């Protein structure tokens, strides 16, 4: 499930739902859900920022095409870490999102 979390937003949702359903909460899956969500958020922010900047200065298009490859490379590094069963943050942004999300915590429900 840790690897599936890195495969698009749909993969993250599937991994999250399976993690919530499972009786044993894996620390590894919890960690990689957080790292993957951080990459997804960063990707959306980069896309919006690049769209705005490219609307103003279209000649920077090539630079932003390269910048938008960064989240893809981070996803690949995250998949490699998950495959090796390591809780290693992805470069550049991994430390920012480390420990920010805890998907294992159970909130009491209303009965």
Backbone torsions as a table, in degrees:
resi	resn	phi	psi	omega
1	UNK	NA	-26.9	179.6
2	UNK	-65.1	-37.0	179.4
3	UNK	-72.8	-41.4	-178.6
4	UNK	-61.4	-30.0	-179.7
5	UNK	-59.6	-24.8	-178.3
6	UNK	-89.0	-7.7	-174.5
7	UNK	-94.4	91.7	179.4
8	UNK	56.8	175.6	-179.8
9	UNK	-66.9	-36.3	178.0
10	UNK	-64.1	-41.8	176.3
11	UNK	-61.9	-38.2	178.2
12	UNK	-64.6	-43.7	-179.6
13	UNK	-63.6	-44.0	178.0
14	UNK	-60.5	-45.7	179.8
15	UNK	-62.9	-41.7	179.6
16	UNK	-62.9	-46.6	-179.3
17	UNK	-64.0	-40.5	177.5
18	UNK	-66.6	-37.7	178.5
19	UNK	-63.7	-43.3	179.9
20	UNK	-66.3	-33.5	-179.5
21	UNK	-73.9	-31.3	-172.9
22	UNK	-69.9	140.0	179.8
23	UNK	-70.9	-31.5	178.3
24	UNK	-102.6	117.4	-179.1
25	UNK	-87.8	110.9	-179.2
26	UNK	-75.9	129.1	176.4
27	UNK	-63.4	-36.4	-178.9
28	UNK	-63.8	-46.3	179.7
29	UNK	-65.5	-41.9	178.0
30	UNK	-58.6	-44.8	-179.6
31	UNK	-62.5	-47.9	-175.9
32	UNK	-74.8	-24.8	171.2
33	UNK	-62.4	-42.1	178.4
34	UNK	-66.1	-43.3	179.2
35	UNK	-64.7	-42.5	-179.9
36	UNK	-65.8	-42.0	177.3
37	UNK	-62.4	-38.3	176.3
38	UNK	-61.4	-41.0	178.3
39	UNK	-67.4	-40.5	179.5
40	UNK	-63.1	-45.1	178.5
41	UNK	-61.9	-45.4	179.0
42	UNK	-61.5	-39.8	179.2
43	UNK	-62.7	-43.7	178.0
44	UNK	-63.6	-42.7	-180.0
45	UNK	-64.0	-43.5	178.0
46	UNK	-63.3	-39.6	179.9
47	UNK	-64.1	-44.9	180.0
48	UNK	-65.8	-45.4	180.0
49	UNK	-62.8	-42.6	-179.4
50	UNK	-67.4	-36.1	178.1
51	UNK	-62.8	-42.7	180.0
52	UNK	-65.8	-46.9	-178.2
53	UNK	-66.6	-39.6	179.7
54	UNK	-69.1	-26.9	175.7
55	UNK	-68.6	-30.0	-179.7
56	UNK	-86.7	-45.8	-177.2
57	UNK	-126.4	85.8	-176.4
58	UNK	-65.0	-21.0	-177.8
59	UNK	-70.0	-9.6	178.0
60	UNK	-89.5	11.2	-175.5
61	UNK	-54.1	-46.7	-177.7
62	UNK	-61.8	-40.3	179.7
63	UNK	-63.4	-42.2	-178.4
64	UNK	-74.0	-25.8	173.5
65	UNK	-64.5	-37.7	177.5
66	UNK	-71.0	-41.6	179.4
67	UNK	-62.1	-37.2	-179.3
68	UNK	-73.8	-7.4	173.3
69	UNK	-81.5	-17.5	-177.3
70	UNK	-58.8	-48.0	178.3
71	UNK	-59.3	-35.8	177.7
72	UNK	-63.3	-43.7	178.5
73	UNK	-65.5	-37.8	177.2
74	UNK	-65.4	-37.9	176.0
75	UNK	-61.7	-42.6	178.0
76	UNK	-62.0	-42.2	178.4
77	UNK	-66.3	-35.4	176.6
78	UNK	-66.2	-41.1	177.6
79	UNK	-63.0	-40.6	179.1
80	UNK	-63.9	-43.3	178.6
81	UNK	-64.8	-41.4	179.2
82	UNK	-66.0	-39.3	179.1
83	UNK	-64.4	-34.5	178.7
84	UNK	-86.0	5.2	-179.9
85	UNK	55.6	43.8	178.9
86	UNK	-111.2	140.1	173.3
87	UNK	-95.8	69.6	-176.9
88	UNK	-111.1	127.1	-179.5
89	UNK	-68.2	147.6	176.5
90	UNK	-69.9	150.7	-179.0
91	UNK	-61.3	159.3	175.7
92	UNK	70.5	-61.4	-172.6
93	UNK	-110.3	-7.4	-174.5
94	UNK	-59.6	-41.3	-179.3
95	UNK	-67.0	-29.6	-179.9
96	UNK	-64.7	-40.6	-175.4
97	UNK	-96.2	-2.2	-179.7
98	UNK	-68.5	122.5	178.5
99	UNK	80.0	0.9	-179.7
100	UNK	-76.5	-34.4	-176.6
101	UNK	-115.2	133.2	174.6
102	UNK	-126.9	101.1	-176.0
103	UNK	-84.6	-8.6	-177.6
104	UNK	-85.6	-16.0	-176.6
105	UNK	-69.4	136.3	179.5
106	UNK	-101.9	125.8	176.1
107	UNK	-94.2	137.8	179.0
108	UNK	-66.6	135.6	-178.3
109	UNK	-91.5	161.2	176.9
110	UNK	-84.1	130.4	-179.5
111	UNK	-106.6	NA	NA
